[in-house]
Amino acid sequence: MSHETFDDQVAAYALDVLETSERAAFEAHLAGCARCERTLRESREALAAVALDGPPAVPPPDVKAALMRRLAEETAPPRRRSDTRRLWLRGAVVAAAAMVVGGFLTGMFVAARYEAELGRVARETSRLREDLARQEAALQARVTAYQAVVDLLRDPSTRVIALKGAGPSPTAEGRVVWHETAGGQVLITKLPPAPAGKAYEMWTIAGGKPTAAGVFQVDASGQAIHRVPPGAGPVDVFAVTLEPESGVPAPTGPIVLASAK
């Protein structure tokens, strides 16, 4: 830093208008500069004379020149600094507003993603609950059917009749646990699921006359348990056909399972 800078700062220091950083640097320089000490002393004496309203005191030429330079700097620049400060504040406010808006929009985006994920999880949870409820109901139905089979088998007059695949389902298999007065249960495996709009229908045939014994569907593994109601008399043949899902009063579709005569 040149000595001319310190010459300019003497008057400002005397007036106590130096900024903190400039004050510290000037005071460090002042401690070892006789020239600045003398100029500072003369400046303070002139200011004291003015303050005491005594006879006019004319500052030394170098002090006057320093004061004039400082005055020229301190008149226009403050307005520029003020304008700069206003511009800086305005920019800071705009930046802060942008940050707030950006944060808000980011929050909305994250919240939307979070809500969408929650909705997906809720739908998946609901689907799993429905699947579990269906599986539980199917399991309960199987347990009930197996218990009915056990009860039927306790009676010596109960027969177990084999069903063999036929027509479009030659690999299908089945068993009918049958009691003439109590009815029975048919257990089926390896039967493919029925096409859309179709179902399997059970028939009891006596004297060549078929009687509808209910419709049913198989699960994805091709298994089913179906209750067969008791007939009016002895049954000669048991059969299963593929029919419309609402069922029909007389067989119209292909036979997929049948017992031997």
VOVOTI-509095 format. One record per residue (C-alpha): residue in three letters; x, y, z. Coordinates in steps of 0.1 Angstrom, whole numbers, padded with zeros to 4 digits, always signed. Last residue first. Layout:
BEGIN
ALAXYZ
...
***
This chain:
BEGIN
LYS-0704-0982-0159
ALA-0670-0967-0156
SER-0667-0932-0142
ALA-0665-0901-0164
LEU-0643-0869-0168
VAL-0640-0844-0196
ILE-0673-0851-0214
PRO-0678-0826-0242
GLY-0705-0800-0240
THR-0743-0801-0242
PRO-0754-0820-0211
ALA-0789-0813-0199
PRO-0803-0787-0175
VAL-0774-0762-0183
GLY-0749-0744-0161
SER-0743-0707-0156
GLU-0707-0711-0166
PRO-0716-0725-0201
GLU-0707-0762-0202
LEU-0676-0785-0201
THR-0688-0819-0190
VAL-0682-0841-0158
ALA-0696-0876-0154
PHE-0708-0900-0127
VAL-0724-0932-0138
ASP-0750-0957-0125
VAL-0764-0937-0096
PRO-0789-0954-0072
GLY-0820-0934-0064
ALA-0835-0899-0061
GLY-0801-0884-0060
PRO-0779-0871-0031
PRO-0761-0838-0037
VAL-0726-0838-0051
ARG-0702-0815-0033
HIS-0672-0802-0053
ILE-0635-0802-0046
ALA-0612-0789-0073
GLN-0577-0791-0086
GLY-0562-0780-0119
SER-0532-0762-0104
ALA-0547-0728-0113
ASP-0579-0737-0094
VAL-0608-0757-0109
GLN-0642-0743-0114
PHE-0676-0757-0104
VAL-0711-0763-0116
GLY-0738-0784-0099
ALA-0753-0819-0098
ALA-0773-0819-0130
THR-0792-0851-0136
PRO-0785-0874-0165
LYS-0810-0901-0175
GLY-0795-0934-0188
GLY-0811-0953-0160
ALA-0792-0932-0135
ILE-0767-0906-0145
THR-0753-0881-0120
TRP-0738-0851-0136
MET-0712-0825-0126
GLU-0708-0793-0146
TYR-0674-0776-0154
ALA-0675-0740-0163
LYS-0673-0717-0193
GLY-0675-0679-0199
ALA-0637-0677-0202
PRO-0621-0711-0208
ALA-0622-0737-0180
PRO-0591-0743-0160
PRO-0572-0775-0169
LEU-0581-0807-0151
LYS-0551-0824-0135
THR-0570-0831-0103
ILE-0606-0837-0091
LEU-0621-0846-0057
VAL-0659-0853-0058
GLN-0678-0852-0025
GLY-0709-0872-0017
GLY-0746-0875-0013
ALA-0761-0885+0021
THR-0787-0910+0009
GLU-0767-0930-0017
HIS-0733-0923-0002
TRP-0704-0914-0026
VAL-0668-0904-0024
VAL-0662-0896-0060
ARG-0626-0896-0072
GLY-0610-0877-0100
GLU-0583-0877-0128
ALA-0576-0855-0158
THR-0550-0868-0183
PRO-0575-0872-0212
SER-0588-0837-0209
PRO-0602-0828-0244
GLY-0623-0860-0246
ALA-0619-0881-0215
GLY-0601-0882-0182
LYS-0610-0909-0157
LEU-0632-0908-0126
ALA-0628-0934-0099
ILE-0656-0943-0075
VAL-0652-0945-0037
ARG-0683-0961-0021
THR-0700-0953+0012
SER-0720-0982+0027
PRO-0695-0988+0054
ASP-0701-0953+0069
ARG-0670-0938+0084
LEU-0659-0929+0049
LEU-0687-0903+0047
ASP-0674-0885+0078
VAL-0639-0884+0065
VAL-0651-0870+0032
ALA-0671-0843+0050
GLN-0640-0834+0069
TYR-0621-0831+0037
ALA-0648-0809+0023
THR-0647-0786+0053
VAL-0609-0784+0052
ARG-0611-0777+0015
ALA-0637-0749+0020
GLN-0615-0734+0047
LEU-0585-0735+0024
ALA-0605-0718-0004
ALA-0617-0691+0021
GLU-0582-0686+0033
GLN-0568-0684-0002
ARG-0595-0659-0011
ALA-0588-0638+0020
LEU-0551-0640+0013
ASP-0556-0628-0023
GLU-0578-0599-0010
ARG-0552-0590+0015
LEU-0525-0591-0011
ARG-0546-0568-0034
SER-0552-0543-0006
THR-0515-0543+0002
GLU-0506-0537-0034
ARG-0532-0509-0036
ALA-0518-0493-0004
VAL-0482-0497-0016
ARG-0491-0480-0049
GLY-0509-0452-0031
LEU-0480-0447-0008
GLU-0457-0446-0038
ALA-0479-0420-0054
GLU-0480-0400-0022
TYR-0442-0401-0019
ARG-0438-0390-0055
ALA-0463-0362-0050
ALA-0446-0352-0018
VAL-0412-0352-0035
PHE-0426-0331-0063
MET-0444-0308-0039
GLY-0412-0305-0018
THR-0392-0297-0049
LEU-0418-0271-0058
PHE-0416-0256-0024
GLY-0378-0257-0023
GLY-0377-0240-0057
VAL-0401-0214-0045
VAL-0381-0208-0014
MET-0348-0208-0033
ALA-0362-0185-0059
ALA-0375-0162-0031
ALA-0340-0162-0015
ALA-0324-0154-0049
VAL-0349-0126-0055
VAL-0343-0113-0020
ALA-0306-0115-0024
GLY-0308-0098-0058
ARG-0328-0070-0042
LEU-0304-0068-0013
TRP-0275-0066-0037
LEU-0292-0040-0059
ARG-0300-0020-0027
ARG-0264-0024-0016
THR-0251-0013-0049
ASP-0274+0017-0049
SER-0262+0025-0014
ARG-0226+0020-0024
ARG-0232+0042-0054
ARG-0248+0068-0032
PRO-0220+0065-0007
PRO-0195+0068-0037
ALA-0207+0103-0047
THR-0199+0124-0015
GLU-0173+0103+0004
GLU-0147+0101-0024
ALA-0148+0138-0032
LEU-0146+0145+0006
ARG-0116+0123+0009
ARG-0098+0141-0019
MET-0108+0174-0003
LEU-0097+0163+0031
ALA-0063+0151+0018
ALA-0058+0184-0001
LYS-0067+0203+0031
VAL-0043+0182+0051
ASP-0015+0187+0026
PRO-0022+0225+0025
PRO-0021+0228+0063
PRO-0055+0235+0079
VAL-0067+0271+0082
ALA-0081+0278+0116
PRO-0109+0303+0119
PRO-0110+0320+0153
GLY-0128+0300+0179
ASP-0160+0281+0175
LEU-0148+0254+0200
ALA-0157+0227+0175
VAL-0139+0245+0147
ALA-0107+0248+0167
ALA-0109+0212+0177
LEU-0112+0202+0141
ALA-0081+0222+0132
GLU-0062+0207+0162
ARG-0074+0172+0151
SER-0060+0177+0116
GLU-0027+0191+0129
ARG-0023+0160+0151
LEU-0032+0137+0123
THR-0007+0154+0100
ARG+0021+0151+0126
GLU+0013+0115+0133
CYS+0011+0107+0096
ARG+0046+0122+0090
ALA+0060+0105+0121
CYS+0051+0071+0108
GLY+0057+0041+0131
ALA+0025+0037+0151
LEU+0005+0053+0123
HIS+0010+0023+0101
ALA-0007-0002+0125
GLU-0034+0024+0131
PHE-0040+0028+0094
ALA-0044-0010+0089
ALA-0068-0013+0118
ARG-0088+0017+0107
GLU-0090+0005+0071
SER-0105-0029+0082
THR-0130-0012+0105
GLU-0141+0014+0081
LEU-0127+0050+0086
VAL-0152+0076+0096
ASP-0136+0087+0129
LEU-0132+0124+0117
ALA-0095+0122+0125
TYR-0093+0089+0108
ALA-0110+0104+0077
ALA-0084+0132+0077
VAL-0055+0108+0080
GLN-0069+0083+0054
ASP-0059+0102+0023
ASP-0023+0105+0035
PHE-0024+0068+0043
THR-0033+0061+0007
GLU-0006+0084-0005
HIS+0019+0063+0015
SER+0014+0035-0010
MET+0000+0000+0000
***
